[in-house]
Amino acid sequence: MDPLPVFSDEEIVKLVVFGSIPSYLLESKLGDCYRVASIRRKALQRFTGRSLWSTNFKSLFTVLERKRKMMGVVL
């Protein structure tokens, strides 16, 4: 994979959503924690289909748990 800094934020969001790159690697690849926070926020909104500002965290975690089970992800 090419170095991440050459990708736009939108391209990185898509890579995270599609599982091509784990979000925990973004800090080491980009080196900009503010950019990483923005990218993670956008990816989470896309993944859940909800805005982080309009939902409470309990319902957000419920949605994430359902998505995790549907995808067969084992923690």
C-alpha positions in Angstrom: 0.0 0.0 0.0 1.2 3.5 -0.8 2.0 5.9 2.1 -1.2 7.3 3.5 -0.3 11.0 3.4 -0.7 11.0 -0.4 -4.4 10.1 -0.1 -7.1 12.6 0.6 -9.1 12.3 3.8 -12.1 11.0 1.9 -10.0 8.2 0.3 -8.6 7.2 3.8 -12.2 7.2 5.2 -13.2 4.8 2.5 -10.2 2.6 3.2 -11.1 2.4 6.9 -14.8 1.8 6.2 -14.0 -1.0 3.8 -11.5 -2.5 6.2 -8.5 -2.0 3.9 -6.6 -0.3 6.8 -7.3 -0.6 10.5 -8.1 2.8 12.1 -5.5 2.1 14.9 -2.7 2.4 12.4 -3.7 5.9 11.2 -1.6 7.8 13.8 1.6 6.0 12.8 0.9 6.4 9.1 -0.3 10.0 9.1 1.5 11.5 12.1 -1.3 14.1 12.6 -3.6 13.2 15.5 -6.2 16.0 14.5 -6.5 14.7 11.0 -6.8 11.1 12.3 -9.6 12.1 14.7 -11.5 13.8 11.8 -11.0 10.7 9.6 -12.1 8.3 12.4 -15.2 10.4 13.1 -16.2 10.4 9.4 -15.6 6.7 9.1 -17.7 5.9 12.2 -20.5 8.1 10.9 -20.5 6.2 7.6 -20.3 2.8 9.3 -23.1 3.5 11.7 -25.2 5.7 9.4 -25.6 8.2 12.2 -24.1 11.5 13.1 -22.0 11.4 16.2 -23.4 14.7 17.4 -27.1 13.7 17.2 -26.9 10.4 19.0 -26.1 9.3 22.6 -23.3 6.9 23.1 -25.4 4.0 24.3 -27.4 3.9 21.1 -24.1 4.3 19.1 -22.5 1.3 20.8 -25.7 -0.7 20.2 -25.5 0.0 16.5 -21.8 -0.9 16.5 -22.4 -4.1 18.3 -25.1 -5.1 15.8 -22.8 -4.3 12.8 -20.0 -6.3 14.5 -22.2 -9.3 14.9 -23.5 -9.0 11.3 -19.9 -8.9 10.0 -18.9 -11.8 12.2 -16.1 -9.9 13.9 -14.8 -11.5 17.0 -13.2 -9.3 19.7 
